[in-house]
Amino acid sequence: MKKLFSIGLLFALVAICITTFSTVYALEDHEIERRGTVKIGNFGNSTFSSTNKRDEITWYTGQDLKNAACYGRDGLDPFHAKNTDMIGAMAMKDLEQCYKCVQITNKKNKHLSVIVRIVDKCAACEMETHIDLTAAAFKHIAPKGDLNLGVVDITWKPLKKCPKSKLFPLDPIL
C-alpha cells in the first residue's frame, strides 16, 4: 500500500512539474501581456451559421499581430497586422475560417459595433470557441473606446460577404 501511495505521489509531483514548466515556457515564449479572447460558441461542423452568438470580448496586441496564419503560404505574401487593423484571430483545425468576416455588437449598447476579418489562428484559444481582436476593433465595441474595461458583453454574427475596407486586408488572390 505504501509503495502504491509513493508511486501515486511521484506521478502527481511529475504532473505538477510538467504543468509549471509548460506555463512558464508559454509565458516566456509568447507575448500575452495584452492578449484576450472573445468567446463565441461552437461552430460544430466549422461552418458559420446566420444566428447571433452571445458572449464577451477582449483584445490583444504586440508580437501576436505578426505573421498571420492565413497568409505567407501557398505563394501568398505574409501579412503583419497593425493595432489599427479591424481583424481577428480564432482557433482552427486548418485554415477553414480564413478571410471570413463577423459583425460584433456591444450587447448593452447596440450602436457600438464593428466588422472584423478573420486572418489568423489563435494559439491560446479553445478550438472553435474563441476569437481575438485588435485593440482598434475592441475600441469600437467598448463604451467610450475604453481599453481598460478588458471585457465587454457582445453578440456577433457571421457575414455572407466581407465589405470592402482599407481597415482589413482584401481577399488574397489564390
PAZAPA-4460 file (N, C-alpha, C; in steps of 0.05 Angstrom, whole numbers, plus 32768, in hexadecimal, padded with zeros to 4 digits):
% residues 174
    n_x    n_y    n_z   ca_x   ca_y   ca_z    c_x    c_y    c_z   seq   type   mol
   8010   7FE8   8000   8000   8000   8000   8011   8019   8000     1      M     A
   8027   8019   8011   8039   8030   8012   8047   8034   7FF7     2      K     A
   804E   801E   7FE9   805B   8020   7FCF   8048   802C   7FBB     3      K     A
   802F   8024   7FBB   801B   802F   7FA9   8017   804C   7FAE     4      L     A
   8015   8054   7FC8   8013   8070   7FCF   802B   8080   7FC6     5      F     A
   8043   8076   7FC9   805B   8083   7FC0   805C   8087   7FA2     6      S     A
   8053   8073   7F93   8053   8075   7F76   803E   808B   7F6E     7      I     A
   8027   808B   7F7B   8013   809F   7F75   801C   80BB   7F7B     8      G     A
   802A   80BE   7F91   8035   80D8   7F99   804A   80E1   7F85     9      L     A
   805B   80CE   7F7C   8070   80D4   7F68   8063   80DE   7F4E    10      L     A
   804E   80D0   7F45   8040   80D9   7F2C   8034   80F5   7F30    11      F     A
   8028   80FA   7F47   801D   8114   7F4C   8032   812A   7F4B    12      A     A
   8049   8125   7F57   805F   8139   7F57   8069   813E   7F3A    13      L     A
   806C   8128   7F2B   8075   812B   7F0F   8060   813C   7EFF    14      V     A
   8047   8136   7F03   8032   8146   7EF5   8033   8163   7EFD    15      A     A
   8037   8169   7F16   803A   8185   7F1F   8052   8192   7F12    16      I     A
   8068   8184   7F11   8081   818F   7F05   807C   8195   7EE7    17      C     A
   8070   8182   7ED9   806B   8186   7EBC   8058   819D   7EB7    18      I     A
   8043   819F   7EC7   8030   81B5   7EC5   803E   81D0   7ECA    19      T     A
   804E   81D1   7EDF   805C   81EA   7EE5   806F   81F1   7ECF    20      T     A
   807F   81DE   7EC5   8092   81E3   7EB0   8083   81ED   7E97    21      F     A
   806D   81E0   7E90   805E   81E8   7E78   8053   8204   7E7A    22      S     A
   8049   820B   7E92   803E   8226   7E96   8054   823B   7E94    23      T     A
   806B   8236   7EA1   8082   8249   7EA0   808B   824B   7E83    24      V     A
   808E   8235   7E75   8097   8235   7E59   8083   8246   7E48    25      Y     A
   8069   8242   7E4B   8056   8251   7E3C   8057   826F   7E42    26      A     A
   805B   8276   7E5B   805C   8292   7E62   8075   829F   7E58    27      L     A
   808C   8290   7E58   80A5   829B   7E4F   80A6   829D   7E31    28      E     A
   809A   8289   7E24   809D   8286   7E07   8089   8297   7DF7    29      D     A
   8074   829F   7E03   805F   82AE   7DF5   8058   82C7   7E04    30      H     A
   8055   82DD   7DF5   804D   82F6   7E01   802F   82F4   7E06    31      E     A
   8025   82F3   7E1F   8009   82F1   7E24   8000   8307   7E37    32      I     A
   8011   831B   7E3C   800B   8330   7E4E   7FF0   833E   7E48    33      E     A
   7FEA   8342   7E2F   7FD1   8350   7E28   7FC0   833F   7E16    34      R     A
   7FC0   8325   7E1B   7FB2   8312   7E0A   7F98   830B   7E18    35      R     A
   7F83   8307   7E08   7F6A   82FF   7E13   7F5B   82EF   7DFE    36      G     A
   7F43   82E6   7E05   7F34   82D7   7DF2   7F17   82E0   7DF2    37      T     A
   7F09   82DB   7DDD   7EED   82DF   7DDB   7EE1   82C3   7DD9    38      V     A
   7ED3   82BB   7DED   7EC7   82A0   7DED   7EAE   82A1   7DDC    39      K     A
   7EAC   8290   7DC8   7E96   8293   7DB4   7E85   827B   7DB0    40      I     A
   7E8A   8265   7DBC   7E78   824E   7DB9   7E83   823A   7DA5    41      G     A
   7E77   8223   7DA4   7E81   820C   7D94   7E76   820F   7D77    42      N     A
   7E88   820B   7D64   7E80   820B   7D48   7E76   81F0   7D3F    43      F     A
   7E79   81DC   7D4F   7E70   81C1   7D48   7E81   81B6   7D31    44      G     A
   7E76   81B8   7D18   7E84   81AD   7D01   7E96   81C2   7CF4    45      N     A
   7E9E   81D7   7D03   7EB1   81EB   7CFA   7EA5   81FD   7CE4    46      S     A
   7E8B   81FE   7CE2   7E7F   8211   7CCF   7E6F   8226   7CDF    47      T     A
   7E71   823F   7CD7   7E62   8254   7CE4   7E44   8250   7CE0    48      F     A
   7E34   8256   7CF4   7E17   8256   7CF0   7E0F   8273   7CF1    49      S     A
   7DF6   8279   7CEA   7DEE   8295   7CE8   7DE2   829F   7D03    50      S     A
   7DE2   828F   7D17   7DD6   8298   7D31   7DEA   82A8   7D41    51      T     A
   7DDF   82BA   7D51   7DF1   82CB   7D62   7DFB   82B9   7D79    52      N     A
   7E14   82BE   7D80   7E21   82B1   7D97   7E23   82C5   7DAD    53      K     A
   7E23   82BC   7DC6   7E25   82CE   7DDD   7E3C   82C5   7DEE    54      R     A
   7E4D   82D8   7DF5   7E63   82D2   7E07   7E71   82EC   7E0F    55      D     A
   7E8C   82EB   7E12   7E9B   8303   7E1A   7EB4   8306   7E09    56      E     A
   7EBF   831E   7E0A   7ED6   8325   7DF8   7EEC   8332   7E08    57      I     A
   7F05   832C   7E00   7F1C   833A   7E0B   7F2F   833E   7DF3    58      T     A
   7F48   8347   7DF7   7F5A   834E   7DE1   7F76   8346   7DE5    59      W     A
   7F86   8348   7DD0   7FA3   8341   7DD1   7FB3   8353   7DBF    60      Y     A
   7FCD   8353   7DC3   7FDF   8364   7DB4   7FFB   8358   7DB4    61      T     A
   800F   8367   7DA9   802B   835E   7DAB   8033   834A   7D97    62      G     A
   8045   8338   7D9E   8050   8324   7D8C   803B   8311   7D81    63      Q     A
   8024   830E   7D8E   800F   82FC   7D84   8003   8306   7D6A    64      D     A
   8008   831F   7D63   7FFD   832A   7D4A   800E   8323   7D32    65      L     A
   8026   8319   7D36   8038   8313   7D20   8033   82F7   7D14    66      K     A
   8039   82F5   7CFA   8037   82DB   7CEC   801C   82CE   7CEE    67      N     A
   8007   82DB   7CE6   7FEC   82D0   7CE6   7FEC   82B5   7CD7    68      A     A
   7FE1   82A1   7CE3   7FE1   8285   7CD9   7FD3   8282   7CBE    69      A     A
   7FC0   8293   7CB8   7FB1   8291   7C9F   7FC1   829A   7C87    70      C     A
   7FD8   82A6   7C8C   7FEA   82B1   7C77   8005   82A3   7C79    71      Y     A
   8017   82AA   7C66   8033   829F   7C67   8034   8282   7C60    72      G     A
   8021   8278   7C51   8021   825B   7C49   8016   825A   7C2D    73      R     A
   801B   8244   7C20   8010   8240   7C04   8015   8258   7BF2    74      D     A
   802C   8264   7BF5   8033   827B   7BE3   8028   8296   7BED    75      G     A
   8019   8296   7C03   800F   82B0   7C0D   8025   82BF   7C1C    76      L     A
   8025   82D9   7C19   8037   82E9   7C29   802F   82E8   7C46    77      D     A
   8043   82EB   7C59   803C   82EC   7C75   802B   8305   7C7B    78      P     A
   801C   8304   7C91   800C   831B   7C9A   8013   8320   7CB7    79      F     A
   801C   8338   7CBD   8022   8341   7CD8   800E   8356   7CDF    80      H     A
   7FFB   834F   7CF0   7FE5   8362   7CF8   7FF0   8378   7D09    81      A     A
   7FE1   838E   7D09   7FE7   83A5   7D1A   7FD1   83A7   7D2E    82      K     A
   7FD6   83B5   7D44   7FC1   83B9   7D59   7FA9   83C7   7D4E    83      N     A
   7FAB   83D5   7D37   7F95   83E4   7D2C   7F84   83D3   7D19    84      T     A
   7F8D   83BB   7D12   7F7E   83A9   7D00   7F66   839E   7D0E    85      D     A
   7F50   839A   7CFE   7F38   838E   7D09   7F38   8370   7D02    86      M     A
   7F48   8362   7D11   7F4B   8345   7D0B   7F48   8335   7D25    87      I     A
   7F45   831B   7D21   7F42   8309   7D38   7F52   82EF   7D32    88      G     A
   7F56   82E0   7D48   7F63   82C6   7D46   7F52   82B2   7D55    89      A     A
   7F51   829A   7D4B   7F42   8285   7D59   7F4F   826A   7D57    90      M     A
   7F49   8258   7D69   7F53   823D   7D67   7F46   822F   7D50    91      A     A
   7F56   8220   7D41   7F4C   8211   7D29   7F5C   81F7   7D27    92      M     A
   7F4F   81E3   7D1C   7F5D   81CA   7D17   7F71   81CE   7D00    93      K     A
   7F67   81DA   7CEB   7F79   81E0   7CD4   7F78   81FE   7CD1    94      D     A
   7F6D   8207   7CBB   7F6B   8224   7CB7   7F4E   822A   7CAD    95      L     A
   7F3B   821B   7CB6   7F1F   821C   7CAC   7F11   8236   7CB1    96      E     A
   7F19   8246   7CC4   7F0B   825F   7CCA   7F1A   8277   7CBD    97      Q     A
   7F30   8273   7CB0   7F40   8289   7CA4   7F2F   829A   7C91    98      C     A
   7F32   82B4   7C93   7F27   82C8   7C82   7F09   82CC   7C86    99      Y     A
   7EFC   82BF   7C99   7EE0   82C3   7C9F   7EDD   82DC   7CB1   100      K     A
   7EC6   82E9   7CAF   7EC1   8300   7CC0   7EAA   82FB   7CD3   101      C     A
   7EAC   8307   7CEB   7E97   8306   7CFF   7E91   8322   7D08   102      V     A
   7E77   8327   7D0E   7E6F   8341   7D1A   7E6B   833C   7D37   103      Q     A
   7E78   834D   7D48   7E77   834A   7D65   7E6A   8363   7D70   104      I     A
   7E57   8360   7D82   7E48   8376   7D8D   7E47   8375   7DAB   105      T     A
   7E4A   838C   7DB8   7E49   838E   7DD5   7E2C   8387   7DDD   106      N     A
   7E2A   8373   7DEF   7E10   8369   7DF7   7DFF   837E   7E05   107      K     A
   7E0C   8390   7E14   7DFD   83A5   7E23   7DF9   83BE   7E14   108      K     A
   7E08   83C3   7DFF   7E06   83DB   7DEE   7E09   83D3   7DD1   109      N     A
   7DF2   83CE   7DC4   7DF2   83C4   7DA8   7DFF   83D7   7D94   110      K     A
   7E03   83F0   7D9C   7E10   8403   7D8A   7E2E   83FF   7D88   111      H     A
   7E39   83EF   7D9B   7E56   83EA   7D9B   7E5A   83CF   7D8C   112      L     A
   7E65   83D0   7D74   7E67   83B8   7D63   7E7F   83BA   7D51   113      S     A
   7E8A   83A4   7D49   7EA1   83A3   7D37   7EA0   838A   7D26   114      V     A
   7EAB   838B   7D0E   7EAE   8374   7CFD   7ECC   836E   7CFC   115      I     A
   7ED3   8355   7D00   7EEF   834C   7CFF   7EF2   8335   7CEC   116      V     A
   7F0A   8333   7CE0   7F10   831C   7CCE   7F22   8309   7CDE   117      R     A
   7F1D   82EF   7CDC   7F2E   82DB   7CE9   7F46   82D6   7CD7   118      I     A
   7F5E   82DB   7CE2   7F76   82D9   7CD1   7F8C   82C8   7CDF   119      V     A
   7F86   82BD   7CF6   7F9B   82B0   7D05   7F8F   829A   7D17   120      D     A
   7FA1   8287   7D1E   7F9A   8272   7D32   7FA0   827E   7D4D   121      K     A
   7F91   8275   7D61   7F95   827E   7D7C   7F9F   8266   7D8C   122      C     A
   7FB9   8266   7D93   7FC5   824F   7DA1   7FBA   824C   7DBD   123      A     A
   7FB3   8261   7DCA   7FAA   8260   7DE6   7F8C   825B   7DE9   124      A     A
   7F7E   825B   7DD2   7F61   8258   7DD3   7F59   823A   7DD2   125      C     A
   7F41   8235   7DDE   7F36   821A   7DDC   7F2C   8216   7DC0   126      E     A
   7F2E   81FE   7DB6   7F26   81F8   7D9B   7F09   8200   7D95   127      M     A
   7F06   8211   7D81   7EEC   8219   7D77   7EDA   8226   7D8C   128      E     A
   7EE5   8232   7DA1   7ED5   823F   7DB5   7EDE   825B   7DBD   129      T     A
   7EF3   8265   7DB1   7EFE   827F   7DB8   7F07   828F   7DA0   130      H     A
   7F07   82A9   7DA3   7F12   82BB   7D8F   7F22   82D0   7D9D   131      I     A
   7F39   82D9   7D92   7F49   82EF   7D9D   7F46   8307   7D8A   132      D     A
   7F44   831F   7D95   7F42   8337   7D85   7F5A   834A   7D8A   133      L     A
   7F5F   835B   7D77   7F73   8370   7D7B   7F67   8385   7D8E   134      T     A
   7F79   8396   7D99   7F70   83AB   7DAB   7F5D   83BE   7D9D   135      A     A
   7F62   83C4   7D84   7F51   83D7   7D75   7F35   83CC   7D72   136      A     A
   7F32   83B2   7D6D   7F18   83A6   7D6A   7F0A   83A6   7D85   137      A     A
   7F18   83A0   7D9B   7F0D   83A0   7DB6   7F02   83BC   7DBD   138      F     A
   7F11   83D1   7DB5   7F08   83EC   7DBB   7EED   83F3   7DAF   139      K     A
   7EE6   83E7   7D98   7ECC   83EB   7D8C   7EB5   83DF   7D9C   140      H     A
   7EBC   83CB   7DAC   7EA7   83BD   7DBB   7EA5   83C8   7DD8   141      I     A
   7EBC   83D0   7DE3   7EBD   83D9   7DFF   7EB0   83F5   7E02   142      A     A
   7EA0   83F9   7E17   7E96   8414   7E1C   7EAD   8428   7E1F   143      P     A
   7EAA   843E   7E11   7EBE   8453   7E10   7ED9   8449   7E06   144      K     A
   7EDA   8432   7DF8   7EF3   8427   7DEE   7F07   8420   7E03   145      G     A
   7EFD   8419   7E1B   7F0E   8415   7E32   7F1B   83F9   7E32   146      D     A
   7F35   83F8   7E2B   7F43   83DE   7E2B   7F47   83D3   7E47   147      L     A
   7F45   83E4   7E5C   7F49   83DA   7E77   7F32   83C9   7E81   148      N     A
   7F1B   83CA   7E73   7F05   83B8   7E7B   7F0D   839B   7E7A   149      L     A
   7F1D   8394   7E66   7F27   8379   7E64   7F13   8365   7E58   150      G     A
   7EFA   8366   7E62   7EE6   8353   7E58   7ECC   8362   7E54   151      V     A
   7EBE   835C   7E3D   7EA5   8368   7E37   7E92   8352   7E2D   152      V     A
   7E79   8352   7E37   7E65   833E   7E2E   7E5D   8346   7E11   153      D     A
   7E5C   8332   7E00   7E56   8337   7DE4   7E42   8323   7DD8   154      I     A
   7E38   8329   7DC0   7E2B   8316   7DAE   7E3B   8318   7D94   155      T     A
   7E3A   8303   7D85   7E49   8303   7D6B   7E3B   82F2   7D57   156      W     A
   7E40   82F7   7D3E   7E35   82E7   7D28   7E48   82E6   7D11   157      K     A
   7E4A   82D0   7D03   7E5A   82CE   7CEB   7E4D   82DD   7CD4   158      P     A
   7E5D   82E8   7CC3   7E53   82F5   7CAB   7E58   82E3   7C92   159      L     A
   7E45   82E4   7C80   7E47   82D4   7C68   7E5E   82DE   7C56   160      K     A
   7E63   82F8   7C57   7E78   8305   7C47   7E85   831B   7C57   161      K     A
   7E9F   831D   7C55   7EAD   8332   7C62   7EAB   834C   7C52   162      C     A
   7EA5   8362   7C60   7EA4   837C   7C52   7EC0   8385   7C4A   163      P     A
   7EC3   8395   7C36   7EDD   83A0   7C2F   7EE4   83B5   7C43   164      K     A
   7EFD   83B3   7C4D   7F06   83C6   7C62   7F25   83C7   7C61   165      S     A
   7F30   83DE   7C65   7F4D   83E0   7C68   7F56   83D8   7C84   166      K     A
   7F43   83D3   7C96   7F4A   83CC   7CB1   7F4F   83AE   7CB5   167      L     A
   7F4A   839E   7CA1   7F53   8382   7CA2   7F5B   837A   7C86   168      F     A
   7F6C   8365   7C85   7F77   835D   7C6B   7F61   8353   7C58   169      P     A
   7F65   8357   7C3E   7F53   834D   7C2A   7F57   832F   7C27   170      L     A
   7F44   8323   7C19   7F47   8306   7C13   7F61   8302   7C04   171      D     A
   7F70   82EE   7C0C   7F89   82E9   7BFD   7F83   82DC   7BE2   172      P     A
   7F95   82DE   7BD0   7F92   82D1   7BB6   7FA0   82B6   7BB9   173      I     A
   7F90   82A1   7BB9   7F9B   8286   7BBC   7FA1   8279   7BA2   174      L     A
***
